[in-house]
Amino acid sequence: MMHKRYVTEMGMGTDVHGRDYTLAAERAIFDAIHHSSLNFFQHLDKNPEDMIIELMIGVPEPDQVNKNKLVEALPYGTVQVKVIRGGLEIPSDEGDDSIVIANAGIIVRLDD
């Protein structure tokens, strides 16, 4: 069965203190999904649980991200998570903290 792309969303999230890569990624997801309203389900005879969601996250330290928490940030569908090196980290002048910036790309597909 073929999966057809219906939605592509982008978001950015930050953690200003603490270098929490997961928190920055969660905020990027929130940014991405709170700028749209998906009104096409009834026209396709589908529901939100039918969504196949490809979640891509870019952060400076991909191994520091809790993927399970990211899945929990998306309320519907089957989520596939891919975390890659990206985003940005801005160190403090003292060098003991950083601002972490994460990018999120979310692709929603449905079975054709």
C-alpha positions in Angstrom: 0.0 0.0 0.0 1.3 3.5 -0.9 1.5 6.3 1.6 0.6 9.7 0.2 2.0 12.9 1.7 -0.6 15.4 2.8 1.1 17.7 5.2 4.6 19.1 5.7 5.2 21.3 8.8 8.4 22.9 10.2 9.2 24.3 13.6 11.9 25.7 15.8 12.3 25.3 19.6 14.8 26.4 22.1 16.1 25.6 25.6 17.6 28.8 26.9 19.3 27.3 30.0 20.3 23.8 30.8 21.3 22.4 27.4 18.2 20.1 27.3 18.1 18.8 23.7 14.8 16.9 24.3 13.1 20.0 25.6 14.2 22.1 22.7 13.0 19.4 20.3 9.6 19.1 22.1 9.2 22.9 21.7 10.1 22.6 18.0 7.4 20.0 17.6 4.9 22.2 19.4 5.8 25.1 17.1 5.3 23.0 14.0 1.9 21.5 14.9 0.3 24.6 16.4 0.2 26.5 13.2 -2.2 24.3 11.3 -5.6 22.7 11.5 -6.1 19.4 9.6 -9.6 19.4 8.2 -9.3 16.8 5.5 -9.9 13.6 7.4 -13.7 13.4 6.8 -13.2 14.1 3.1 -10.8 11.1 2.8 -12.8 8.8 5.1 -9.9 8.8 7.5 -9.3 9.8 11.1 -6.3 11.3 12.9 -5.1 7.8 14.2 -4.6 6.8 10.5 -1.7 9.3 10.2 1.8 8.0 9.5 4.0 10.7 10.9 7.7 11.1 10.0 9.3 13.3 12.6 12.7 14.7 11.8 14.7 16.6 14.5 17.9 18.4 14.1 20.0 19.2 17.2 23.7 19.6 17.9 23.9 16.4 20.0 21.4 13.8 18.6 22.3 11.1 21.1 21.1 13.4 23.9 17.5 13.3 22.7 14.9 11.1 24.3 12.9 9.8 21.3 10.1 8.3 23.4 9.3 11.8 24.8 9.1 13.2 21.3 6.6 10.5 20.2 4.5 11.5 23.2 4.4 15.1 21.9 2.4 14.0 18.9 -1.2 13.1 20.0 -2.2 11.0 17.0 -1.0 8.5 14.5 2.0 6.2 14.2 5.2 8.2 14.7 8.6 7.4 13.2 11.4 9.5 14.7 14.7 10.4 13.1 17.2 12.6 15.0 20.1 14.1 13.1 22.9 16.5 13.8 21.7 20.0 13.1 20.2 22.9 15.0 22.4 25.3 16.8 24.1 25.7 20.2 25.1 29.2 21.4 27.5 29.0 24.3 27.3 31.5 27.2 30.2 33.9 27.7 31.2 31.9 30.8 31.2 28.6 28.8 29.1 26.8 31.4 25.7 26.9 29.7 24.3 27.1 26.2 21.2 28.0 24.3 20.1 25.0 22.3 18.0 25.5 19.1 16.3 22.5 17.6 14.6 22.2 14.2 11.6 19.9 13.5 10.2 18.7 10.2 7.0 16.8 10.3 5.6 14.9 7.4 2.1 13.4 7.6 1.1 10.6 5.3 -2.0 8.5 4.9 -2.6 5.2 3.1 -3.8 5.8 -0.4 
